Amino acid sequence: MYPQALQVVNILTKCGYLIDTLINSYYVASMVNNVSKLNLTKKSDMNYLKEKITQVGISQKDLAQKLHKNIVTVNRWVNEERQITPENAIEIAKILKCDPAAILFPPKKLNAIQLHSYTDDSFMVKDLTKRYYQDVVIPGGFYTPETKAVKFYKIGSQHHEEILLFERVGNKNDYEGFHEDSINKVCYLEPNEKKKKEGCAPIIALVKINETTPHYTLDLLHPKTQKPFNELSVGINPDWIKVSAPRKMIFAPKFNTNL
């Protein structure tokens, strides 16, 4: 083959790679939360990648080999020293089995959230008066803006002033509605607007599938007694639930070393 022909082949190969890169970039930009603009200059919270690697149980070295990348490059991604491009996010997501959007735009982690709800032995969730709102320091800064904090208030109880934290798996865009990750878990539950107008209120309940009804329904049980709150909490239509957030943690602020 003539040298000139080799140069033409090399140029065409590079052009093909560039086109593929642009297509992948457009794909991610269109897919990620329907964003209208893809801002790659803003440094994102890439600690998500570090957490995901730990969760999956893969080392940085193994990830680098699977991506055919230098270990130094992966280490810089993990340590927030280099921005992850859309095409790399797609390949990382394939290996870690997650959404490329989570790699590019990870959920914001918080060190504190505002508590403005409380409950008692009834496990009905009520709003605090605004002057009693308080910022709660979250152990490890693990939770996100979608986390719900509820204080247990029962003077004389060993659980008095414990903080219950609830967070449904997912992001803000799909937070509303019942989700099956709540089954067999103690959850914070809110009724939809129609049921709210009928007098239903937010509660904390153990969610179980009702096996006796012909259709898919739920029973909402008292977390301590594991019995229905009343006849209205048996055979619940999942469509009546606006928010179902499983409990992730219970802790007492006085024992929190972050305070």
Disulfide bonds with the S-S distance in Angstrom:
none
